[in-house]
């Protein structure tokens, strides 16, 4: 699938380059024929010496520009070979890499192949507070078993949802006082939700009495909609008239008004090509693009809905409001607003509203800087030249487009009969310069030693994607990430973080400092006192993240630090299952070191800041503290060696990774193998010099208590105890992973020989 997408990209880029040349040639041809027509009408001689001289001089000048241009201009397209492996996973055999994931729940026991009776095809995520739990309970019943349910809790009250049976199978993420688009950026990375055909990203204050999610999706598919929302009915005033339900219609894509905003801008948001941020539904393809446009510091997402259109190729056709599933009634309850603070005598919800307005202005300014032409067009300025969509032709994006723009403007002047004689010489010269420039830059590209060497060495790059019907030439590498090709580069944010933001105030003042490191514990409430002691060994430089496998989160409220950490509650899952879903490399890229630890560790002799100093001192990319235990230690190599600072090897119990090493290890984690057995044997593949860059830090050591708390989450099978069924699953996963790795290495060997 990835190879087909890359080949499609290659074809699209080649066609786009050819298209630019054809347009230039077409305009030149139109100009010549128009002059020939004038010649027949007695207006001049097209073959005059002046015409020939101006054209020849232009071609020569353009050719000189073309052959010297690469020395002074940085290409936006690279001719280097594209490897199959994603960034950071270059050291791995391609067959072991899993680039996408899902939220499918796995068992801690049994055969991995038998975990899933059904795979959910769609995802719905609600941003919720406990005050709206009855409303959400009614809403969830409108979504079939084909949906994964995910709840973002902004009030920290999760245990109250246990009264609903469906809640035990849902994904609960608790981070207090954050907004919907903050959660979406951190926890709905396109690689994680790629398994889902449609993603619903909804507020909490809707009534869905007349809504059926399956029918809704049928209508989306029928009309080819990539971004949509249900029509709205409300007793209160509706903010955008386009979103209002139109009776006796199945869908609508635009509105017309006699007066008002949509009497002037009928083909622009919010009158067309628009859905609101409160209840959007995206295809996976559209969401991949939208995600890159969400900014880390702008959690309310204000103004995003005005630029959703940037993520589809034909927004007039692929964005719409579904009227026949109008079942949504927007209650406009400011529950999230209550999470704000009273500032300058204003009520909390007003401070949240002011923040939204500030975020909208900030995003608009960033968009203006990223794509001035598109911003101008959508603020009432001139339409893009040649009536092309903003994603196709943008002034300032490439040299050929600039030349095309200049030439088209010159043609318009000529057709306007202004300064005709002077314009003819100008057009002749510009046409010659463009033709010469194209010849020069083409000559340079295909006659440089680097290019000839690239062609000759194609067979030395086994991961290069090529077409069987075309020469083996590497695909151009585009700067925009996959899925965000339609966006201006300056508006894309490819990485995120877990830094908490405020719902109010100025976004630039949210963070007094940024944590540099991340520690994630997989925990049950039985070990909360031990984790409380452990957390105190980590300074304020650490973001704390807890994966809860037992569903008991509210019990942690007795600790003050718990109110500032990230809680993820998914029942009966293992550590590496969580790590695959919630520690995507793009999300934790801001952190220098990532600690992924078990819960049964004593840290009396450990200091995290000192540990990192030692790791940096010795250049360790993958490490762990030395281990002491009253029981037998599984791997003797991990045992602390006295009077030493470090020695070599790392176990899956308490590893520490640099961000670079983690990016590689993440790709090696298998979606269905949550226990991670055998991973530690292969950590070495993710560093270039494992003998030097992996090790045990002896001077900072921990005590392994060996408590089978996760084992208690298993089931009794065939007369075996719970922990025994979990242990058997671990061994099965180990053997499966070894076999997959063997096959991947074998395939890689055959491709390289």
N, C-alpha and C positions, 0 to 999 in steps of 0.2 A: 504493500500500500504506500509506504513512504517512497519507494523507488518510483512508482507511478506518479506521485505528486511532484517529485523532483523533475521527472521527464516532462511533465506538463508545464512546470515552471520554465524549463529550458525552452520548450516550444513557444510559450507565451512571450518570453523575453526576445527570442529570435524574431518572432512575428512582429513584436512591437518595434524593434529596430528597423526591420524591413518596412513596416508601415510608415515610420517617420520619413524614411528615404522616399517612399512612393508618394507621400503627400507633397514633399518638396518638389519632386519631379513633376507631379500633377500641376502644382501651382506654376512652375516654370513653363510647362507645356501650355497651360491656359494663357499665360502672358504672351508667349510667342504667337499663338494662334490669334489672340486678340490684336496683336500688332500687325499680323498678316492681314487680318480683316480690315484694319485701318488703312493698310497699304493699298488694298483693292479699292478703298474708298477715296484714294488720292491723298491720304494724310501723311505719307512718308514712305521711305524705302527701308524695309526690314533688313535688307542685306547691305546696308550702308557701311562704309568704313568705320564710322563712329561706333556703330553697334558691335562690329567685330572686335575692334580694338578694346572697347570697354569690357566686353565679355572675356577676351583672352587675358587682359591684365587682371581681371577679377579672379579667373581660374588660377593663374600663377600665384597671385597673392594668397588665395585660399589654400593652395597646395602647400605653400611654405608654412602657413599657420598650422595646417594639419599635421605635418611631419614634426613640428617643434612642440606642438600642444601637449603631448604626453609627458614632456619633461617638466611642465609647470602646472599640471592639473592632476589631481588625485582622482582616479577612476572610481565611480560608484559601483562598477561591476568588475569582478576579479576573474581571471582566467585560470586560477589555480584549481587543481582537482578537488572535487567535493567528495568527502568520504561519507560512507553510510553512517558511521557512528556519530552520535550527537556530541556537541561540545562537552568536553570533560571526560568522555568515555572512550577516547581514542585508544587506550591501552587494552581494552577488553575485546574478546572475540565477539563479533556482531551477533552471533546466535544466542548469546546469553543476555543480551540487553533487552530490558522491557521499558520502553520510553513512555508508555501511558499506563494509567491505573484506573481505579473505579472505587466505589464505596460499597461493593458487595461484601456482606458479612460472611466470614469464614468460621469454621469450627476449630476448636482447640484440639480435637480428637478426630479419629477416623481417617478415611482416605481423602486426600485433597480433591480428587476427581469427583467425589460424591457430595461435595459441600453444597453445591448450588442446584436446587431443584428448578429454579427459574432465574434468569438474569433480567433485572429491571432494565427497561429501555429508556426511561425518562427520569428526570430529576426535578423535584420541586424544593426550593429553599425558602423558608419564611424567617423573617427577622421578628422576634417575639419577646414579649414580657408576660409574666404569669397572669396579669390582669386580663389578658385576652385569651387565656387558655381554652375557655369554653367555645369561643368563636373559632379558634384554630382547630379544635377537635371536630367541630362541624365541617370546617373546610377540608380537613384531611380525608374525610369520608367521601369527598367528591373525586378523590384520586384513587385509581385502581391499584392492584398489586403490581402493576407494571412500573410503578413510581418508587424511587428511593426518596425518603422523606428526610430533610435536613433542617434543623432548627438552630438559628443563631440567637442566643439568649443575651440580651443587653442588660438584664437586671440581676443576673447571677442566681436566679431561683429555678433550679432544675428539678429537684426531687419532687416538687409539687405536680409534675407532669406524670408521675408514676401511676396515677389513677387511670390513665388511658393505656389499654393493652398495646396499641400500635406504637406508643412511645418507647417501648422496650426494644423495638427493632429500628428505631430512628437514630440518626446521627445528631448528637447534641454538642454544640460548641458554645462555651460560656466565656465571654470576655466582656466585662462590664462597661457600660456607657460608650459603646461604639455604634456606628451607623452601618446600614445595610451594605453599602459599597465598600466600606472598610473590610467587612467580613468576606465579601465576594472576592476581593483582590487577594486575600491571604489563603482562603480555603476552597476556592473554586478555580484553581489553575486549570487552563485548558487541557493539559496533559492528564489531569486527575479525573476530569469529567468527560473525557473523550469517548467513554463507553456509552454515553447517553445521547440519543438523537435530538432531544429537546430539553432545554433547561428553563424552568420557570423560576423567576427571581422576584418574590412577592412580599409586599407589606402584610401587616397582620390585621388591618381593620377593614375587612371585606365580609360581606355576606354572600354566600355562594349557593343560595337555594335553587337557582335556575341554571346551574353550571354543571357540565359533565366533561371532565378532562379528556377522556378518550374521544368524545365527539369533537371537542375543540381541535385536537390534533388532526383528526380526519379533515376538518375544514382547512387547516393550515396547509396540509399536503395537497388538497384539491386545488387550492388557489396559488400554490407555489410561494407561500409566504415564508420568509426567513426570519423576520422580526415582526411580532404582533402583540396585541393585548386584547382582552375582552372589552366590549363596549360598556360604558358606565351609565348607570342611572343613580341620581342622588336628589334628595330633597333640598340640599344646599346647592349653591352655585358651583358649577364645574369649571375648573381652572382653564382647561383647553377644550374648546367646543368640538374639535376633531374627535376627541375620545368619547364623546357622548353617543350613546346607542341610537342608531337610526332604525326605526321600525320597518318591518317588512323587507329587510335586507339581510343577506347572509354576511357580507363584509362591506366595508367601504375603505377607500384609500385617501380620500381628500374631501374637503368641503368648500363650498362657495358661499359667500356672504354678500349682501347688498352693501352693508356698512361694517366697519370694524377692521381688525387686523387682516382677516382673510378675504377682504374685498380688494386688497392691494397686492398681497404676496400669496396668491392662490397656489403656487407650485413650490412653496418653501415651508419648512417647519415654522410654526406648528399647525399649518393648514394642510400639509401633505408630507409624505415621507417621514412620518412622525408617530411614535408611541411614547407614552409617558413613563417615567422611571419607577412609578409605584407598582406596576404589575406587568413587566415585559416578559415575553417568551421568545427564546432564541433557538435557532438551530445550532448544532455543535459548531458548524463552520462560522456562523455569525458571532457566536460567543467567543471563539478563539480570537477574533479581531477585537471585539469589544473589551475583552480583558486587558489587552495591551493599552487601551485608551484610558483605563481607570487609573487615577493618580493616587499614590500612596498617602498623601496628606489631605486629600479631598474626599472624605468618607461619605458625605451626603450625596455625592454624585450629581449635584445641581449642574444643569446645562448639558449633561451627558446625552439626554434624550434628543437634544437638538443636533447631535452629531452621530447618532446611531446609523443614519443613512450612509455614513462614510464606510460602513462595513459590509455593504452589499453593492453589487455591480449595477443593479437596476432598481433603485429605491422606489420609483413610482409604481413598480409592479410587485416588489417583494416585501414591502412594509405596509401593514394594514390593520384595521380595527375589525374584530369579528363581532358582528351584531347579533347573530342568532344564538350566540353563547354570551349574552349580555349580563348574565347572572351576577355580575359583580356590582355591588352597591358600595361606593366608597363612603365609609362612615365619618371620615375625617376626625378621628379621635387622636388628640396629640399625646399619645402615651409615651412615645420616645422623647417628646419635648419635655416631659416631666423629669427626664434624666439630666437636664441642663442645670444651670446655676443662676440664681438671681444676681444680676450685675447692674450697678448704677440704678437701683430701684426698679428694674424691669423684672417681670416674671420669668421663670426658667424657660418656658417655651419660646418666649420672645428672643432670648439670647441664642437659642438654637436656630430660630428663623433668621436672625442676623448672620449667623455663621454660614447658613446656606447661601445667602446673597453674596457674602464675601467669596465663598468658594466658586460661585458662578462667575464672578468677575475675574478671579484668578485664572480659572480654566479658559475663559474667553481670551484673555491676554496671551496665555501660552499657545492657544490655537492660532491666534493672529500671528505670533512670531514664527510658529511652525509652518504655517501655510497662509501667507498674507493674501494671496489671490482668492482662495476659497472663502476666507473670512470676509473680504470685501464684497464678494458676490452675494453672500448670505446676509449682509447688512444693508442690502439695497443698492450696491454698486453695480458696475457693468458686469454682464454675463461673461463667462470665459470665452475666449476667442474660438471660432469655429463651432460654438455651442457644444463643446466637449465637456463631459463631467469632470469635476475637480480631480478625481483619481486618475484620469487619463492624461490630461495635459495641464501642467502647472508652470507658469512663468517662473524662471529661475531654477527649475529642477534639472535641466540638462541643456547642453549647448545646442543640440539639434532643435529643441523646443523653442529656445530663444530665437534662433534663426528663423524658424517657421513663423513665429509670432511677428518678427520684423517684416518678413517677406509678405505675409498676409496683410499687414497694415499698409504696406506699400502698394499692394494690389488694390486695396480699398481706396487709397488716395487716387490711384490711376483711374479706377472706374468712376471716381467722383469728378474726373475732368479738372483736377486742380493742378496747376503747374505741370501740364502733361509732358512737355518736352523734357523738362528737368527730371521728372519722375522716371521717364523711360531710361535715361542714362543711369539713374540711381538703381532702378530695378535690374538693368542689365548687369551692372557691376556687382550688386548683391547676389544675384543668381550665379554669376561666375565664381564669386568668393565661396558660396555654399558648395557648389559642385567641386571646386578645387579642394576645399577643406575636407569633404567626404573622401575624395580620392587620396588626399595626404594622410589622413588618420587611418584609413583602411590599409594603405601601403605600409604604414608604420607598424600596425598591429600584426600583419601577416609576414613581415620581413625582418623581425627582430630576432637576435640569437635566443632570447628568452622564450619567444613563442615557438621557434623551431625545436628548441630543447624540450619544451613542454609537449609538443606533438610526438617527438621521438621517444619520450619517456612515459607515454601513456600506459604502456603495459606494465610499468613498474608500480602502478597505483591500483592495487586490486580492489579498493573500495570505491573507485570512481564509477559513477552512474552513467552509463552510456546507452544509446539506443541501438538495437541490432540492425536497424535500417540506416544508421548514420555513422560517420567516422567517429572514432573514439576520441572525442574532444570533451574536456571537462565542462560541467554545467557552470554558468556564471553564478558567483556567490552574491546574492543580494543582501544589502545591509539589513533591511527589514526582516524580522523573524517570520517564520512560517505562519501564515494566517493573517498577518498584518500588512500584507503587500499594498493594500489600498490606502493605508494611512500615511500622512506626512511623517518623516522620520523623527522630527522634533517633538511630536506629541506622544511618542511611544515610551512606556515605562515597562521594561522587560523583567525587572527584579522587584521584589518587595521586602517586607520585614514584618516583625511582630511588635513594632513600637506602638504603644497605645497613644491615641489621639483624643483630643477633647471634642465634645459636640458643640462647643461654643468658642467664642474668641477668635483671634487671628491664627490661621494655620502655621504661620512662621514662628509663633510663640509657644507651640504645643510642647516641644521637647527641650527641656533644660539640658539634657544630655542624651546620648544614644548608647544603648548597651552594645558592647563589642562582642559578647559571647552568648551562647545559648546552651542551656542544659534542659534535657527532657527526661523525665522519669515516667516509667510505666508503673501505676500504683493501684492499690486497693486500700480501702479505709482502715483495714486492720494494721497497716503499716504507717499510718499517718504520723504517729509520734516519731518514728524513725526518720521519715521524710522531713518532718519539721526540724529535727536536729541537723539533717543533711543540708537543707536549704541555707541554714545559717553559715555554712562553710563557703557559700558562694556570695560574692560581693554584689553591690548594686550595678556592677558592670555586666551582670548576667540577666538575660531574659529567662524566666522560669516557665516551663510548659509541662503540664501533667496529663498523661494519658490514663483515663480511669476505665478499668476493665470490669468494675463491679457496680457501676451506676450510682454510687453513693458519693455525691459531690457536696451537698450542703453541709455535711459534717466537717468539712474543711474550713468552714467560715470562722471557726474559733481562732484561726491563725490570721493575724493582720496581713501578712505577706500574701495570703491566698487571694485577697481581693484585687491584687495587681497582676496575678498570673493568668495564664491561658489554660482553661480546663477543656479537655475534649473527652466526652463520654460516649463510648461505644462498647456495649457489653460483650464480654467474653472474647476479646481479641488479644493477640500477642504483640509484643513490642515492635517487631519489624513490619507487621501489618500497619500499625499506626505510622511508623516512620515513612513508609512508602506513600501514604495518603496525605500526611500533614507536614512533612519536612522536605517538600520539593526543593531541589537546589536553587531554583529561581527565587523562592520565598525566603530561604535562610542565607542568601548570598551576602547579606550585609554583615554576617557574623564571622569573625576570624576563626573561631573554634566552635565545634558542635559536640557536646557531651550527650551520649545516648545511653542512659544507665538504668539498671534494675533498681528495685526498691529495697532489697535486703542487704544493704551495704552500710557498714559502720564507718563513719568518717572522722573519728576522734583525732586521728593523726594526719589529717588532710587539710590543705589550704589551697583553694582553687587558683588564686592569684599566683602563689608560689609555684604551683604545678605548671602553669602556663609559662612562667619565666624559664623553667627547666626545659620544657618542650621547645621553646624558641632557641634556647642556648644550644641544644643538641640537634636542632633542625628536624625534629620529629613531625611527620605529617599524620601518622596514625600511632596512637599510644594508649596506655592505660596505667593506672596506679598499680604498684605491687600489691599482692593479695596475701593476707593472713587468714587462717581459718582454724577453728578447733577440730573441724572435720577434715577428711581427706580432700585435698585440692585436686580437681579433675586434671588440669594441665600443670605439671610441675614447673614449666617454664614461667608461668605467671606468678609463681610464689615469690614473695619479696626476698631479695638477696641483701642481707645486711652489709653495711659499709660500702654499698654501691649507690650511685646516683641513678643509673639506668642499666637495663639489659634488654634483649630483643624478644618479641612476639606480642600479639594482642588477641584477647578473647572477646566474644560477643557480649559478655556480661557488663562491661563498663568501658567501652571504647571512646576515644576522643579523636575527632577528625579535624584537619584543617578544612576550610571551605572547598578547596580544590580537590582534596581527597574524597570528601563527602559527595561531591558532584558525581564522581565516578562510582563510588560504592552504591549510591542510590539507584543508578541504572542497573546494577547487578541484583538488587533485591527483586524477588519474584512475587507477583501479586498473590499467588495462592499458597505461598510458603511463609507464613507469618512468624514462625518460630526462629527462622534465620539460621538453623543449624547448618554448619559447613561454610557459612559466609566468612567466618574468621580465618579459615584456611586460605581463602582467596582474597583477603584484603590486600595482600602483597601485589596483586595485579594492578592496583590503583595508584601505585607510586613507582617511580622509575628506578630507584635504588633502595629496595626494601631492606637490605642489610644495614643501611645507614639511616633510613627515614622511618623505621618502625621500631618501637621499643617499649619496655616496662620502666616506669619511673619508680625506683625503689625508695627514694628519699621522701616521697609522698605516697603513703600506702593506706589501704583500706582493709576492712575485715568483712569477709563474705559470711553472712549468717546462714546461708543455705536454707531459707524458709520456702517451702513449696506453696506459697500463697496463690500464685496463678494456677497451680495444679488443682487447687480447690474449685476452680471454675469448670473443671471437666465433668464428665458424666460416668456413671457406673455402667460398664459394658462387659458382658460375658463374665460376670463375677469379679471383675477387676476393679480396684479402687479408682477414684477420680484421677488422682495424680498419675496412676499407671497408664490410663488411657491417653493422657496428655503426653506422657513420655514416649509412648509408642508412636504417636503422631510425629513427634520430633524426629525419631529415627526414620520414619517413612519420608519426611521432607528432606532429610539429609541425603538419602539414597536417590531421590528424584533430582535434587539439585546436582549431585555428582554426575548423574547420567546426562542431564542437560548440558552441563559444562563440557563433558567429554565429547558430546556430539558437536558442540559449538567449536571446540578446539579442532576437531577433526575437519569440519567444514572450512574453518579458517586456514588450516594447513593446506588443504587441497586448492584453495583459491590463491594462496601465496606461492605455491611451488612452480 
